[in-house]
Amino acid sequence: MSDPEIQNRPSADTGETGESPRTELAGYAVALECVRLVIAWYNRAIYLERRLPEPDSARLNSLMIERQKCLDERKSLARSGPEEIARVTRDYGALFRRLTDSWPPVS
């Protein structure tokens, strides 16, 4: 894999989970992509809001706060175990589906 975030993932410990490093790395890559998709959605929503003739400052602030949460989650993902990685995949996958159901991001 050529992605630096995936390459920098700490090695998997197969002791308690029994998962191979390859399986854990694949799960990590999926979780990372889910978070990236949500961050990209927020980036686009922020961009579009800022381009409006009269941007809604409350909405813009809310979008930026939510994006920061995603950025923090992405940063902590490298230290997460299999259960946390599964949660991130599940939660961010569902969030992305909800966000894209309401596309475009600006009303």
C-alpha positions as CSV (number, residue, x, y, z in Angstrom):
1,M,0.0,0.0,0.0
2,S,1.4,3.4,-0.9
3,D,-0.6,5.5,1.6
4,P,1.7,7.0,4.2
5,E,-0.9,6.8,6.9
6,I,-1.4,3.1,6.3
7,Q,2.3,2.5,6.1
8,N,2.9,4.3,9.4
9,R,0.3,2.2,11.3
10,P,1.9,0.4,14.2
11,S,2.4,-3.3,13.9
12,A,-0.5,-5.5,14.9
13,D,-0.3,-7.5,18.0
14,T,-2.0,-10.8,17.3
15,G,-1.9,-12.0,20.9
16,E,-5.4,-11.3,22.2
17,T,-7.4,-10.8,19.0
18,G,-5.9,-13.6,16.9
19,E,-6.2,-11.4,13.9
20,S,-3.3,-11.4,11.5
21,P,-1.4,-8.1,10.9
22,R,-2.8,-8.1,7.3
23,T,-6.4,-8.4,8.5
24,E,-5.9,-5.7,11.1
25,L,-4.2,-3.5,8.4
26,A,-7.1,-4.0,6.0
27,G,-9.6,-3.1,8.8
28,Y,-7.6,0.0,9.6
29,A,-7.5,1.1,5.9
30,V,-11.3,0.8,5.7
31,A,-11.8,2.8,8.8
32,L,-9.3,5.4,7.6
33,E,-11.1,5.7,4.3
34,C,-14.5,6.1,6.0
35,V,-13.1,9.0,8.1
36,R,-11.5,10.5,5.0
37,L,-14.8,10.5,3.1
38,V,-16.6,12.3,6.0
39,I,-13.7,14.8,6.2
40,A,-14.0,15.4,2.5
41,W,-17.8,15.9,2.8
42,Y,-17.2,18.5,5.6
43,N,-14.5,20.2,3.5
44,R,-16.8,20.6,0.6
45,A,-19.7,21.8,2.8
46,I,-17.4,24.4,4.4
47,Y,-16.2,25.5,1.0
48,L,-19.7,25.9,-0.4
49,E,-21.0,27.7,2.7
50,R,-18.1,30.2,2.5
51,R,-18.9,30.9,-1.1
52,L,-22.5,31.9,-0.4
53,P,-23.3,35.6,-0.7
54,E,-24.3,35.6,2.9
55,P,-22.7,32.6,4.7
56,D,-24.5,31.3,7.8
57,S,-21.8,31.8,10.5
58,A,-23.5,29.4,12.9
59,R,-23.7,26.6,10.2
60,L,-20.1,27.3,9.2
61,N,-18.9,27.1,12.8
62,S,-20.9,23.8,13.3
63,L,-19.4,22.3,10.1
64,M,-15.9,23.3,11.2
65,I,-16.4,21.8,14.7
66,E,-17.6,18.5,13.2
67,R,-14.7,18.4,10.8
68,Q,-12.3,18.9,13.7
69,K,-13.8,15.9,15.5
70,C,-13.2,13.9,12.4
71,L,-9.6,15.1,12.1
72,D,-9.0,14.2,15.8
73,E,-10.6,10.7,15.2
74,R,-8.3,10.1,12.2
75,K,-5.2,11.1,14.3
76,S,-6.1,8.7,17.1
77,L,-7.0,5.8,14.7
78,A,-3.4,4.7,14.4
79,R,-3.3,3.8,18.1
80,S,-6.7,2.0,18.1
81,G,-7.3,-1.6,18.6
82,P,-9.6,-3.8,16.4
83,E,-12.8,-3.1,18.4
84,E,-12.2,0.7,18.1
85,I,-11.4,0.4,14.4
86,A,-14.6,-1.6,13.8
87,R,-16.6,1.1,15.7
88,V,-15.0,3.9,13.6
89,T,-15.8,2.0,10.4
90,R,-19.4,1.4,11.5
91,D,-20.0,4.9,12.8
92,Y,-18.3,6.9,10.0
93,G,-19.8,4.7,7.3
94,A,-23.3,5.4,8.7
95,L,-22.5,9.1,9.1
96,F,-21.3,9.3,5.5
97,R,-24.5,7.7,4.3
98,R,-26.6,10.2,6.3
99,L,-24.6,13.1,5.0
100,T,-24.8,12.1,1.4
101,D,-28.5,11.4,1.7
102,S,-28.8,15.2,2.4
103,W,-26.6,16.3,-0.5
104,P,-26.0,19.0,-1.5
105,P,-24.5,20.1,1.9
106,V,-25.9,23.7,1.6
107,S,-29.6,24.2,1.8
